[in-house]
Amino acid sequence: MLIETIPNVSEGRNAAVLGTLAHCCAAGAARLLHTSSDPAHNRTVLTVAGPPAGIASAMQGLAAEAVRLIDLRRHEGVHPRVGAVDVMPFVPLDGATIADAVALARDTADWVASALGVPVFLYEEAATAPHRRRLDQIRAGGLAALAARMAHADWKPDAGPATPHPSAGVFIIGARRPLVAFNVDLRTTDMAATAAIARQVRERDGGLPGVKALPLRLEHRGHTQVSMNLTDLGRNNAAHAFDAVARAAAAAGIAVGDSEVIGLIPAAALGGRAPEDLRIRNWSTGLLLEERLRRAGLV
């Protein structure tokens, strides 16, 4: 039985901190498949796979080191975040079910709360309340807004104290099916136009089913970006998302730049298109989930 987990940590610049966190992800029976850091986002996505017990141990180690090393009070980055480990989803792979992933998410949340004193919200398939099932519902307004909501009974954390940890904030842990993090750059600095394109693309505003999107300003690159999570790959994959952004951008008179995959991508998520056709600037066959699992000896 294999479980994949993709913790997003709020650090994308400090190599020493990232080295420590990566070491945790490769401990015991867990295997670190891929690491993707972005200094503008100041965020790192680690992709880890292994048997449930090995994943549980590795994620406990990662959480403990993240609390020790990451201080949100000094954190700056364009990507929204509420915790040192901002998001930790568990995904069933070979031989595992979504119920297995839910059990692992809830056990990990209980451990983080009791051992580290960090409040945890459960999301997606592990959620305990419909009004905070989605990641964007929990993270809306950032840590300050979430802290204010936590004072109300219907926003009591699923585990841990009723107020954020002073330096580590709040962790969001859950279980979900595979998704792809896919970003498309726009050759503009116009955030209003970028936000309008994101609204046209994302599901909640009538766009593509299974697509979440937000506009980001990338100061170090001198342009903006539509940052997306593709949560239902059977309905809309990276090819569909790229084409939708390109159409909306063309209608606004804006040119599309490169795209990028954050983490790994199943081969089917390319939609039969060549990576070059989707302008994936960081492409290599090493970004294929199936290839990384094979290299790690997990399949």
Secondary structure, 3 states (H helix, E strand, C coil): CCEEECCEECCCCCHHHHHHHHHHHCCCCCEEEEEEEECCCCEEEEEEEECHHHHHHHHHHHHHHHHHHCCHHHCCCCCCCCECEEEEEEEECCCCCHHHHHHHHHHHHHHHHHHHCCCEEEEECCCCCHHHCCHHHHHCCHHHHHHHHCCCHHHCCCECCCCCECCCECEEEEECCCCEEEEEEECCCCHHHHHHHHHHHCHHHCCCCCEEEEEEEECCCCEEEEEEEECCCCCCCHHHHHHHHHHHHHHCCCCEEEEEEECCECHHHHCCCCCCCCCECCCCHHHEHHHHHHHCCCC
